[in-house]
Amino acid sequence: MSEFEEKVRAAFSAEFAGSEPAADLRQRAIRKAVESGRRPLRGPGQHPWPTRSRWVRRTALAAAVALVTLGGGIYARDAVNRAGTAVQPTPSATVYGPFEAFGKLAAPAIHLPAGGFGGGGGGALQSTGPPPYYGPARLSWAGKFPSLPPTAPVYRYPLSDPPADDAFAARLGAVPARGLPEFGPQVRQYSGPGPFDLGIGPSVQLNHVDTTGLPLFSLVYSPRAPALLPRQPPMSDSQARATAASFLVTHGLTPNWPSRVSVAPFWSSSLEEPIYAVRYQRLVDLGGGTKAGLVDAAGQPLGLRVDVAAGGTVVEVTGLRPASEQPAAYPLEAEQGAVQGALTAPPGQSVAPSVVPTVALTRVQLVYTGVVREGFVYLEPAYLFSGIFREADIPQEKLVLIAAVVSKDIRP
Amino acid sequence: MGQADRLLPEAVGGNASAFDRLIGPLVEPGYRLAFAMLGIREDAEDAVQEATISAWRSLHRLQDESAARSWFLAIVANQCRSTRRGRWWSVVKLAEPVRRGAGPEDQTVERTDLQRALQRLDPDERLALFLRYYMDLGLSEVAAVLNISETAAKSRIHRAAKRLRPVLTVPEVLT
């Protein structure tokens, strides 16, 4: 090392005198990072917020994100009827349509989103629970199986329906467009309504966490729209909820299915203010007080999500493309078969840790998840098992998703 | 595949212990980098904390485990730049005298002058010198952290070193 280098190094070292980091900084930093959770990616290899922020920055803080994920048949019936996209209301608990009408079903699967997790920068939702774990584990069952009805509905709708897409866009007040910077070429693009652009296409093309190819739409605050004022003061959860509800009413997107609403703020580094994700998880009423929530391929709540910027602007809307759903009833696997299936299910993430954790699954819930097969989307019931374990003294939640339909109705 | 080679995929898969083994050793260097850029201990700790969270959430973007140091330090540097851009920080903190740590009692006049000269440097030039001579990063790593080419990194270091000429005799610094 030259004399110059030594002197420069010494000068920098002198700056640190008396300013050593806290002894537990590493421990705190790692723990807080892991406990902060991860927001699943919205597409393989893509980091949702950097992707967004590129054009957000280009337009001088013109946008952020609001996701509205709509299951098929969730729109206000009158509005949908105006658009000509017939939507089946959620069937009652006792009327599920023809028995096993769709033949054998493909099994749903849970998995680590392609490319791992993302949502760094400003995009990660605040997590209220331990981060999910999809990798291998030695499993046991130590929970109580809920009382469930013997059958449940499966919903089916076409994977692609361009006329319905156009009708949906027209109902929203959007017109066909091309070359919109926020959407890929495989996405059907529309301009409008108002300051928004609309894209409809497979989930992976819209950079959504779901990687099964579910058809989605995304209503995004346009990069060509007037810039949003950054650094707006925070709003309360109830204000965000009211803003989201008002937006949905205005655009005829209010869900007509039961839902569980939650608000999760996250930081927008481009707007330098919080964004509030108002999430409506679609629930399927199975009767007897049993409701099953729709989840995405990572086991996270799915239904309707509205992100509201702190200034009160809804800036992006993304969700399942509206469709005409057909229901059919299928028998549900009972406890013994379900537990056996969970304990032997392949992991949703294949990388084997150096130490395979031992996990007692203590909870199971009936959920719904989307499966794409042979030109159709199936919303199928599934059992989501979970159990919390600790790795390096940090709690994580092992998730196992298996088909809830009896195995004879599942394709091998 | 050795155990060390599996840290990255394990950490990407959500293994907290693997993440700690991969990124944990970089937290203190990250803090030092943040302190060099922000000059305030609390802000430096906050910045490295935020950077660690960002690293956890975007770990899948790290292609090569051997590049973890420059990758993480780049996140820290970006976080610090973001902090410096913040309205509150720029209005309030920059108006305050930077609370550098007190030097050793026997520090030489030359070192004091050098410290002052270092603090007067353009932040990017100061950062380049810090990475190269305090953290002992190679040119390629300095370039990666600064998100510039190796040639530009070399040029920036040289330019910064030349600005210290009134204080120090600058020999060939880029060998």
Interface residues (C-beta under 8 A of the other chain):
Chain A: S2 E3 F4 E5 K7 V8 R9 A10 A11 F12 S13 A14 E15 F16 A17 G18 S19 P21 A22 L25 R26 R28 A29 I30 K32 A33 V34 S36 R38 R39 L41 G45 H47 L112 G115 G116 F117 G118 G119 G120 G121 A124 P131 P132 Y133 Y134 G135 R231 S269 E272 Q349 V351 P353 S354 V355 E391 A392 I394 Q396
Chain B: Q3 R6 P9 E10 V12 G13 G14 N15 A16 S17 A18 F19 D20 I23 G24 P25 V27 E28 Y31 R32 F35 A36 G39 R41 A44 E45 V48 Q49 T52 I53 S54 A55 W56 R57 S58 L59 H60 R61 S82 G86 R87 R100 G101 A102 G103 P104 Q107 E110 R111 L114 Q115 L118 L129 F130 Y133 Y134 A161 L164 L168 T169 V170 P171 E172 V173 T175
